[in-house]
Each structure stands twice: as C-alpha cells, then as structure tokens.
C-alpha cells in the first residue's frame, strides 16, 4: 500500500482483482473503496509510490507469471497508464518519485536509475548488485540523499550527490 501525500486515501494492489483506492475519514474510519481501471489483460498494476503532488502513481507491471516487466505511471485525472521503464523477467523492481513529481528513481538488480518519463530519458546513476529487502530505495524530501540496500555479508554507508 502507498498513501496519498495528503493522507486521505491509500492505493492498494489486490489479488487477483487489480487495485483500488481506499478513502478514510475522521477517526481513520474507512469510508469507501474505489476499484481502479487496470492495465491491459493479463497484466496487473501494483501501485508502489505516489508523486509528491498527488497527481500520479508509479508501480509495477506484473504478468501472469508474477514477474515485473516494467514500471508504469498512472495519471489519476485521466486514468492513463504509461510504461516508463522496462525490465522483462524481473522478480523485483522498485520506483520512488523525486520531489519534483516529474522524475523517478528506480532500483533493480543492476542498480539505481534516474528516469524522466516526460523527456523519455533513463540512465543508471549507480551500480548496485544483489537483491532488495523491503522497499530497498528511499529518498529524502529535498532529494539530496538516497538510501538503498545491497545484499552482501558486510555493510557500508555511501553518500552521493544528485545533480
């Protein structure tokens, strides 16, 4: 599940029916569920990251085999999906929006990628091996720091400046 930036609803992938918004009222009471239009069959959309401006979601495109084939964005106002990063046969992949609500950081088995869907640009900015644990990728609100996990027997903390 991923919360709307204003905290009024949560986007949740549901098996096998697709995904929904759940709206909450006073006292954290569930007010209603709104099922959302899913991707073209047989693929499913799993929302994982809400843009800071609340206008789009980024999530996985999952096939019948349970593998992620891409990252897609979903624009709430138009109910439009757009594939923005392809990684066929991935068992995992994780998107996180940057503060400008335009660009994404994406973690996959090769590393961390910076993706600008509007410009059609994608580039790997950091090589990282291993697999992820949990969300595996985070970014501070000012976009100055990222965190990621790398499966290994030792651990380090590295710093990187995004320009």
N, C-alpha and C positions, 0 to 999 in steps of 0.2 A: 504493500500500500504506500501511496505517496500523498501527502497533504497539500492542498491548495495553499498558496502563500498567505491568504487571509484566514486560514483555519476553519472555513465554513463547510468544507467538503473534502472527501478523500477519494482518490481514484484507485480502484482495486481490480486486479485480474481475477477472474472467476473461472474455475474449471468445471465443465468444458464449455461453458456458455458464453465466453467473451469477457467483457469488462463493464464496470459500472461506476457511476459517481454515487457516493453516499453523502447525503446532506445532514448536517447536525444543527440543532437549535440550542436554546438556553438549557443549561444544565447538562450539556453533552448528550442530549436525547436525540436519537436517530429519528429524523423527520420523514425522509423518503429515500428510495433508491431510484436512480435513473439509468437504465441499461443503455449502453452506447453502441452505435453502429460499429461493427468490427471490420477488420480488413477483409480483403477478398478471400473466399474459402480456398484452400483449407487452412490458411494462416490465421494466427491469432495475434492480437496486440496486447502486450503486457506493459502498462504504464509504470515507469520507474522514477522519473524526475520531472518536476513541474518547473516551468520557466519562472523566474522571479516576478515577471509582470503578470503572471497568472493566465496568459493567453494560449500557451502551448504545453503539451506534454511530450516527453521523449520516452521511448520504450523499445522493448524487443519485438521483433517479428519472429514468432515461433511457428514452426511447421508441425505436421503430424508426428514427426519423429522426435519431437521435443527439443530439437536443436534450434538455436538462433541463427537466422540467415541474414539479419540486418538490424539496424537501428532505424526507427521511423519516428517522425514527429507527427503530432495530431494537433491541428489548429481548432480550438474549441468553437469559435464563432462560425466557421464554415464547415465544420465536421470533415475537414480534409486531412488525409494522410499523405506524408511524403517520406520516401525512403532516403536517408541521408548518409548512411554508412553501411556497406555490405561486407559481410564476413560469413560466407557459406560454411555450414557444418560446425559452427562454433558451439561448444557446450555452454559457454557463458560469455557475456559481454555487458559492460555497464556504462550508461551515459549519465553525465551531470551537466546541468546548464551553468554557464558563466553568468555573472551579474548583469551583463548587457541584454540578456534574454535573446541573444542572436546566435551566439556560439556555444558549442558543446565541447566538453572533454569526454573522451570515450576510452575506457580501459578494456583491452582484450589481451589475448595470450602473447601478443607481440610487444605491447607497450601501451603508452598513453598517447592519444591522438587529439589534435585540435581540429575541430570541424566547424566550418562556416557554411551552413546549408544555403543561405541566400546567395553567396558567391560561388557555390559549388566547389569549395576548396576543402581538402583534408590533408593533414600532414602529421606524421608521427613525430612527436616532440621529445619522447623519452622511451628508450628501450627498457622493457621490464619483462622478465621471464616468470615462469611459474603460473599458478592459478590464483584466483581471488578468494578471499574469505569474507563473507558478508557483502557489504556494498563495495568494498575494495578501493573506492575512489571518492575523495572529498575535496572540496574547495572552500576557502574562506569567503565571507561575504564581500570582501574587497578584491577578490580574485588574485591576491598576492601569493597565497600559499596553497599547495595541493598536498594531499596525503594519498598514498596508495599502499597496497600490500604486495609483497613478493614472497612466494613460498620458498623457504630456504631453512637451513639449520642455524644460521646466525642472523642478527638483525642490525640494521643501521638506520639512522635518520639522515636524509639528504635534503638539501634546500635547493630550490630552483626559482628563478625569476621569469615570469611570463611577460613578454613584451609584445 
